[in-house]
Amino acid sequence: MVSGANARAIGKNRDAAILELVEKCKFISREQVQAMLFPGQEYRQKCCQRLQKLYQAKKLKRKRTDVAAPYVYYPPGVTWNQKAEHYLIVNWIYVALVQQIKWWFKLHLFKREYFCQWDTDRLLADTLVVLNNTERKCLHPAFVEVDRADSNNKFDKVPKYTDFYKSKAWVKLWWAQPDPEGRYRFPKVLVVTDRPNQIDKILEKENTAKIRFEVVTLESVKKDIYYFI
C-alpha cells in the first residue's frame, strides 16, 4: 500500500514530468499526455486528475478546439495560435514512434524544429528522427514535415531539401553514415498531410533530385509509421 507521503511524492514527480513534456511540446492533448506518461487505459482518470490540478494551480493553460474534443494544454507563457494543430500532429508522430517501436530499433533522437545549415542558406525541418538500428549497428535518420490544408500555406520545402541534398553538407553531420560500400544516402522525408494528392502533384513537378519523399496521412502513421520510414 502506498503511504500518503509516497503518494504525494509520486504526484509531484508526475506533475514535473507533465510540465516538462508540455514545455517541450508547446501544445499537447490529454490523450497525448496519457499515451506518453500514463500508458494503459486504467490510468486515464489519474492523467485527467493531474492535468486538472496543474490547470487549477495556473501552471498550465488549456483550450478546446471543439466542444466534443479533449482539452489541449500549453504553458502559461505561450499564446494560443494557429500552429497548435501543427504541434499536435507532431506529437502523434512521436507517440506512434514510441508505441510501435520495433525490437531492433531504439529512438535515438526526436528533434522538433531541426535546423540544417549550409553555405549562406538553411532549412528548418519540422522534425528530425534518428533511429538506432541495434541489429545492423547503424543510425537511420529521417526528416518529418507536417502539412495541413487549413493552414493555407503552400508546401514549399521541396526546393530547400533539394538544395540541402545537392550541397553535400549533410554528409558531414553526425547522423549521416555510409553504407558498407562507402556510399551516403540522403534521409527519407516523411510528409504527413491531409491533402496527399496535392502534395504528390507538387513533388511530381518539383522533386527533380529524386529525393525519397513519402506522402502519408496521419491515420496511416497511427497504424504503422515504421512501414513508411
N, C-alpha and C positions, 0 to 999 in steps of 0.2 A: 504493500500500500504506500502511495506517495504522501509524504507529510506535507503540512501546509507550507513550510519553508521551502521544501523541494519543489512544490507545485509553483510557488511564486518565482523561484529561480528559473524553472523551465519556461514559464510565461515570459519572463524578461529576455531570455535567450531567443525565444521565438519572435518577440517583438523586435529585437535588434536585427534578426535575420530578415524580417519583413521590411523594416525601414531601409536596410542596406539594399535589398532587392528592388524596392520601389525607386530608390535614388538612382540605381543603375539603369533601370528600365524606363524611367520617367513617367510612363503611363502603363498601368497593368490592371487586368481584371481580376475579380475574385477567383474565377476559375483558374487563371494562370498562377496566382499565388498558391492556390491549393495544389495544383499539379507540381509545382516546383518545391514547395516546402511542407505540404501536408498530404503526401501520397496516400491513397486509399479513401474510398467514399465515406468510411466511418469517421474521417477527420473533417468532413465538410463543416459541421457545426462549430468545431473548435476553430477552424480557419475564420469563419464568419465572426466569431466572438472576439478574436484577437484584432481583426480589422476594425470592428465596431469600436473597440476600446481605444485603438490608436486614433480613429477619427474623432471620437468624443474628446480625446486629450489634445486635439488640434495638431497632432503630429503628422496627420495625413489629410488631404482633401479628397473629395470624391464627387463623381458625377455620373449620371445615367445618360447614355446616348439614345435610349428608347425606354418607355415605361416598362416594357417587359424584359429589358436587358439587365444583366448584372452590373453592379457598380464598377466604375473604373477609378482606380486610386492613383494619386500623384502627390509629389512633395509639396509642402506649403509654399515654397519659394517659386513654384512653377505655375504659369498661367495656362489655362486650358486653351488649346489651339487646334487647328485643323489637322495637325500631324499626329494627333492622338491615335487615330485608326492605324496609321503607318506603324507606330511603335507597337501596337497590339499585335499586328501581323508578324513583326519581327520576333515578338515574344513567343508566338505559336510555333515559329520555326525552331526556336531554341527548345521549346517543350518537346517537339517532335524528335529532334536530335537526341535528347536525353532519354526519352521514353522508348524510342525504337532502336537504341544503340545495338550494334552487332557485337558479338563476343570478341571479334578480332580488332575492334576499333576502341579507341579512347578519345574523348573530346578534349583535345589539347588546347584549343582556343576558340572562343566565340566573341569576336571583337566588333561591337557596333560602331558604325561611322569610322571606317578604316581609311586613312589617307595613303595614297600611293603618289610618290613624288618622283619626277624625272625632268631633267633639264630645267626649264622655267615653267613647266606645266604640272598639273596634279589632277588626280581623280579621287573623289570621295565615294567609296563603295558603301552601300548601306550596311553590309556585314562581311567580315572575312571569317570563314570557318576553316579550322585546321584540325583534321583528324589524324591520330597516330595509329597507323596500321601495325599492330604489335606482331602480326604473323610475318609480314614482309619486311618489317623493321624500316619503315619509311613514313614520311608525312604525306597527307592527302589534303591539299588546300582547295578551297572553292569560294568563290565570291557569291553573295546573295544580293539581289536587287528586288525591291518591292515596288510594284506599280499598281495604282488604283485609278479606275476610270473617273470616279467622282472627284479626284483631286484636280482634274482639268489640266494636268501637266503633261507635256509631250515627253515620251520616253526618249531621252537624248543622250543616253550613256554609251551607245554603240561607238561613236567616233572616239570617245575618251578611252574606252577599252582597246580600241584598235591602235591608237597612238601609244598607249602604255605597252601593248604587246610588241609593237614594232621597235620601241625604244630599247628593248632588251634589258632595261633597268631592273625588271622583276627577277631576272636570273640571279642577281646578286643578293636578293633578300633571303632571310633565314629560312623561310618556308619552302623555297624553291630547291628541289633536289633532282639530280639527273637520274635517268633510268640506268640499268646495268650497262647499256651501250654508250652512256655519257650524254644522252640527249635530254634536253629540258622540254617539258610540256606545260604550256600555259594553263592555269586552272580553269575549270569549267565555271560558267556564270549562270547561276540558277535565278531565273526571273519568275517571281511569284506574283501573279496578276489575275484580275477578274475580267480581262479582255484579251485572252490568248490569241485570237485570230488577228487582232490589230497589231499586236507585238510581232507575230510571225511575219506579217507583211513588212513591218519596219526592218526586221532582220534580213529578210529576203533582199531588200533594196540596199541596206547599209553595211551588212556584215561581209565586206569584201575580203577580210583577212581570214574568214572561215573559223573564227573563234567559236569554241563549243558553248553556245548559249542553249540553255534548257528552259523552255517555257512551260510553266505548270500553274495550276490553281492551288489555292490554299487548302481546299478539300483534298486534293491529291497528296499534298505534303503531309497532312494529318494522317493519311492512310499509310504511306510508306515513303518517307523522304529519302531513304538510302537507295531506293530504286533509281532516283534521279541524279544523285551526286556521286 
